[in-house]
Amino acid sequence: MSKLSTEERKFANDFLDFVNGGITQFHATEQAKLRLQSNGYTEIFEKDNNSFAGVKAGGRYFFTRNQSTIFAFAVGNQWKPGNGFCIQAAHTDSPVFKVKPISKITKGNMLGVGVECYGGGLWNTWFDRDLSVAGRVIVDNKDNTFLSKLVRVNKPILRIPNLAIHLNREIYDKGFKPNKEDHCVPVIASAIKQALSDTGEQPPSAKKQKTEAADSKQDSQDHHQVLLQLLAAELGVHAQQIHDFELSVYDTQPSALGGAYDEFVNSGRLDNLCMSYVCLRALIDSSVDLSQESQIRMVALFDNEEIGSSSTMGAASNMMSSVLTRLNGAETLDAAVRSSLLVSCDMAHALHPNYPEKHEGRHRPEMHKGLVLKQNANQRYATSSVSAFHLKVLADRHCIPLQKFVVRNDVGCGSTIGPILACNTGIRTVDVGVPQLAMHSCREMCGTADLLSSYQLMAALFKEFKSIDDSLVGAD
């Protein structure tokens, strides 16, 4: 049997560690932060002008916003204001169910957790899966201070059960069309078991925890006590210290290599932690030596792309423009912008073997054939002949596969943060992505080999963008 190369397997396994750890946008940002810190990047803070003022040529830095968006950059030793940026941008969020502010639901003597649909998920794929919750919790330290902590309940505490075929004979004729409000409520416990647990004999510590849950800052009228108790146990705090939280539902099945030849990655959140990881690794690995670099290499991983990016931590905010201004200075910013390139990195649609008619006949990206260059005449993607030029040159130079994609004229085209950032900054922008199947499903699928080849192209871009750009004449 043909096997993955050692390099492909090593890269894929490290990605699996990243995506298995990045179960929410908060955890994905934390995973990125840990990798940056272990590779010598210094954390700076947006609210501290001195930390930005201390940025120097040859340095490597990062900062976060809202614990869900992260910027990392490496400053070339030869950099000076006006020289420009090479930027790769992706996003940390994925379509999920999020726990409602008042989640306490009891139906048919079963305890449910009220959830809200975030983004455009294939919600039917979340049924009959072993689910849990993760996110961030605001904890009361009992000394007039509060701490924002990440939490992950690492066991399958939730499940959205399907309706048996015997009670839903119309499913074959009319399809599976669950009502997102009524039919997508995860079950966490039975009412009778909760009642017995509340009245049964308990050890003193368990009794104390239940009393504290009832007195929690998160009103027990808002959430089932069992949910608060599980969170408190994971955090190592008393339930009464839980002041507030933002929780997402996640699938507890780990990401894994699949297929007879380990040629596929089967995972949730490929859109868009796959591209987030590729960009991050490309920056870290390409920036070990900055002695000849005259620009700033940057990666930006935004939150809220799946809902339009209009938030303080989204790509539609002032964040990118503000950061570029703080690093470069206003006086030479226009010159820097015109000397820059931004790569919008978001997953692409691979040709589906069971639905080949969904792709335009001459633009059919396949798995194992490399990164996809995405174009749209109506600017749903920001790619132009000039912005795509650099990647095409690099792909030819290094024999790295690169594919082309446009959507069919009779199918609506999705979009990315590319057009948003291009509009907000004025930087030439190109849209790319690793091809995948089942986008926005609870479990998605992409090609293992595409991870490494995409990384190689993105790393080469960081290293060689400036020299290639200097060779392009007549394009303003």
N, C-alpha and C positions, 0 to 999 in steps of 0.2 A: 504494500500500500504506500502511496505517496504521502509523505508527512510534511508538516510545517518545518520550515528551516528553524534552526536554533534561535536566530535573531527574531523571527516572526513570533515564535512561541513565547520568548522572554518578554517581548513588547506587549503581546496580548495579555499575558498573565499579570503584568504590572497594571494594565488598564483594568482588568477584572478587580484587582485590589481597590483601584480608584472608584469604580462605579459601585462596587459592593459597599464601600464606605460612604459614598455620596448619595444617601437615600432620600435626602431632601435638598433644596437649594442651600440651606444653611450648612448641612453636612458636606455638600460638594465644595462649598467655599472653604470650609475647614480643611478638607482634604488638599485643596490647592495650596492653602496657607502652609500646611505642614511640609509639603514638598518644596516650597520656596524657601522656607526657613532652613531646611536641611541642606539646601544648596547655596547658602550664604546670602540670601536676600534679606535686607533690613526692613522691618516694618516701620512705616511712617503713618501719620494720621491727618485726615483732612482738616480737622479743627485746630491743628497745630501748625501755624505758619512757619515756625522755626524748623520743623522737620522737613518741610518742603524747601525751605531756604538752604538746608544743608545738603540737598541733592548735588552730587558732584560727578564730573566726568569719570568714567570707569566704575561707577557704583551700580548696585543692583538693589531695587527697592520694590515694596508692594504696600497696598493699603486696601481696606475693605469699607464698604458702606452697607449698613443694615444687616451685617453678617451674611448677606446673600449675594453681594456683588463684589468682585475683586479685580483690582488693576495691579499688574506687575510690569516692571520695565527695567531695562538695562541700558545705561548711558555709555555710549562709545567714548573711548579715551580721546578721540579727535573731535568730539561734538562741541559745537558752539551754537548759540541761538540763531535760528533761521535755517539750520541744516535739514530739519524735517524729521519725520517719524515713519517707521514701518510697523504697522499695527495689525494684529489679528484679533478678531472679536467673535465671541460665541455667547451662549447663555447657559445658566445653571438650572433653570426651572423646566419642568415637564408637566403634562396634563395629569392631574391627580384629583382625588377627593380630599377636601380639607374640612376639618372638624368645625362645625358651626359654633358661634359664640354661646348659644344655648343648644346643647346637643342631646339633652335628656329626652329620650323617646321610649315609651312602653307600648307595645302592640302585641296582642295575642299572647299575653303573659311572657313576652320576650323583651329583654332590654336591648335597645338599639342606640346607636350613636349617630346623631344627625350630621350629615355631611353636605358640603357644597361642591358642585362640579367646577373645577378650575381648568380653564382651557378647553380645547376641543378634543376630548379623549374618546377612544373607542370603549365606551363604558361597559358594554356587554362582556369585554374580555376580563373585567375585574370580578365577575361572578364566579363562585365556587373556587376561590383561591384563598390560600392561607395568608391573611392580612394582619397588619399591626399598625402602630402609630409611631411617628417620630416628628421632631421639630425643635422648637425652642420654648423655654419656660422662663418666665420672670419669677425669681425666687426672692422672698422677703428674708433678709439676713437677720432680722430681729434687732438691728442696731441702727435703724433709720436709713439703711442702705439696701439696695436691691441688685441682684445679679442676673444677667441673661445667660442661661445655660442651655446647651444642646441636650436633647434627650432622645433615646431610642429604646422602645420596648421590644426586646429581641426575642419575641415568641409570638405565635399566631393567635392573637386575642380576638380578632375580628373575622367575620365571614359574611359575604352577601350570597345567600343561597338562591339558586334558580328555582323556578316553579316547575314541578314535575310535568312531563309531557302529557300525562293522563289528564291534567287540569288545564292544559294549554294546547289543545289540538290544532289551533289556528297558526301555530308558529311556522309550520312548513309552507303555508300559503301566504301568510302576511308578514313573515319574518319576525325576528326577535326585536321588539320595540319597547323596552322597559320605560316606564315613566320615571324621569330622573328624580322627581321629588318623592314619590311614593315607593318605588321599587328598588332604590339604590341605598337603602339604609343597612349598614353593617350590624350584625348581631354581635353583642359582646358577652351576654350571659342570659340565663333564664330568670324570670322573676321569682320563681319558687326557690331556686338555689340562692339567689340574693337574700330572700327572706330568711331562709334557714341559716345562712351565714351571719345575718344580722342578729338572730335570736339565739343561735347555738352557743355552746360553751366555747370560749376562745381563750388562748393564753393572754396574760395581762398586756403584753406588747401589742398583740393584734387588736384588743379592745381599745387601747389607747389610740392606735392609728385610726380606727373607725370613728372615734369621737372627734379626733382632730380633723378628719375628712369632713365631718358634718359642720365643723366650725371654720372650714377653709375659706380663704379670701375668695376663691372661686366658689360661689354660692352653690350648695348642694342641690338647689332647685334648678341650676343651670346644667349640671353634669352628673352622671351617675357616680356614686361614691366609689364604685369599683375602679372606674377609670382614674380618678384622682389618687386612689391608693396605689395603683400600678405605676403611675408617674412618680409619686413620692418615693416608692421603693427603688426605682431606677436612679433617681437623683440623689438618693441618700439623705433626704430631708423629711420633715414632717409634712403631712398633707396640708396643714394650715399655713405653711409657708408658700404654697403655690398661689401667686398673685394673679397671673394671667399666662396664656400660652397661645402659640400658633402651631397647630399640629396637622400633619398630612398623613393620609393612609398610604402604606407601602406594602408591596408584595414581599413576603419573607423568603421566597425561594431565591437563593443566590444566583448571580449571573454566572454563566459557564460557557466553555467552548462546546460546540455541538457539531453534528454531522459525522459521517463515517471517517472523515480525515481531519477532524477538529478544525474544519475550514470556516465555521460560522461562529459568531458570538451571539448567544441567546441571552437577552437581558432586558430589563426595564431601563428606561431613561437614556437609551442610546441617543435619542433626540433630547438634550443635545450634549450629554456628558462625553460622548465619543469625541466630538470636535473640541470640546473644552480641554480634554486631556491631550489631544494631538497638539493643540496650540501651546499649551503649558509646557509640554515636554520639548517642543521645538524651541521655545524661548530659553528654557533652562540649559538645554544641551548645546545650543548654538552660541551661547553667550559666555562660555567659559573664558574665551580670549576675546577681549574687546579692544585690543591695542590698535587695530587698524580701522575700527568703526568710527564713522563721523556722524551717525544719526542716533536716535533713540529707538530701541526695539521694545515693543509694548504688546502685552496681551490684556484684553478687557473681557471679563466674563460677567454678563449682566443678568439680572433677575427680570421676571415678568415679561419675557418675550412672547410667551404663549397667550398672553391676554392683551397684546398690543404695545407693550413697552412704556406705557404712559404712567410712570411712577417715579418717585425720587431715586430709585435704584435701577430704573429701566433705561434702555438705550435712547428713549425719547426725552429724557431729562437733559439738564444742562451739564451733566457729569463729564462727558468726553471733552466738550469745548472748554469747560472750566479747568480740567486737568492739563490740557495742552497749553492753555494760557499760563497757568502757574509754573509749568516746567520751562516753557520757552520764553515767556514775557510777551507783552502785547505789541511791542514796537516792531518786532520782526515775525510776528505770528503768520501774517498773510504769506510771506515768503516761505515759511516752514510748511504751511498747508499745501502750497503748490508743489512742494518737493516731496510730498508724502504719498503713501499708499495704504489703504485699509482693506483688509480681506475679511469679509463677512463669512464666517464659517458655521454652517448649519446643515444638517443632514439632508440628503437628496433621496429621491424615489428610484429605487432599483426596478428593473423590469420584473414584473410579477409573472411567474410561469403559468399561473391559472387565469390571469387577466391581461394578456399581452396587448389587447386592443386598447387599453387605457393609456398607452404611450404612443407618441407620434412616431411614425414609421422609421424615420432616419435618426431619431434621437432617443436611444434606448440604453441608458446606462445599466451595466451589469455588475454584480459583485465580482471581486477579484480582478477588476480591470481599472482600478485606481479612482482617484478623486474626480468629482464631477464639477465641471464648469457650468454654472447655471446662468442662462440668459433669458430675457423677456423684453420685447420691444416696447411694452407699456410700462417698463421700469418697476415691475414688481420685484425684479432683481436688479441690482445696480451695475451689473457688468456692462462694460463697453469694450470696443476693440483695443483701446489704449490701456484700460485697467487690467484686461486679460493678458496683455502682451508679455508681462514679466513672467507669469506662470507658464505660459506656452514655451518661452525661451528656455526656462529652467527645466521643464519636462523633457524637451528635446536634448538639452545639454547633458542631463544626468540619466537619460533613458528611463524616466519615471512615467508610468502610465497616467494619462489625463483624458477624461471623457467630456462630452458636450451634451447639454440637455436644454430643450425648450418644451413647454407644455403644449398639448394639442390646442388648436383654436377653439374647439367646442368644449373645452374643460377649463374651469376657473383656475387661475394660477395663485398659489399661496405666495407669501412674502416672508421677508426676514428683517433683521435689524439693519441690513445693508442700505436700503434706500433711506431709512431714518437717519443713520449716521452720516451718509453722504450729504443729505439735505442740511443737517445740523452743523456740519463741519466744513463742507466744501472740499473734502478730500476725495481723490479718485478712489473708487471702491469697486471690488470684484466679489461676486458671490460664488462660493464653492461648498461642497459637502461630500461626505462619504455616502455611497449608495446603500440604502437599507430597505427592508421589507417591514410591513406592519407598523408603519409610523403611527405613533400615538396609541398603540396598544399597550396593555399592561406588560406584555413581553414582546420585544422587538427582535430584529435579526439583521446582522450585517456580516460582511466577509472579513475573516481574520487578516488576510493578507493586505486588505485595503488600509488597515490601521497603520501598518509600518510604511507603506509607500506614501500615504498622505503625510505622515510625519516627516518623511525624508524630503518631500517637496516643500513643506512649510519651514523646515529648518534651513533648507537651501535658500529660500526667499529671504529669511532674516540675514543670512550671510552675504548674499549677492545682489540684493535689490538695488542698492545705490549704484553699483557699477553698470547694471543692466539699464537702469533709468537714465544714466548719463549717456548711454549709447543711443537713446531714442531722440531723434532730431525732428523738429517741426510740430510736435504735439504740445500744446500749451495746457 
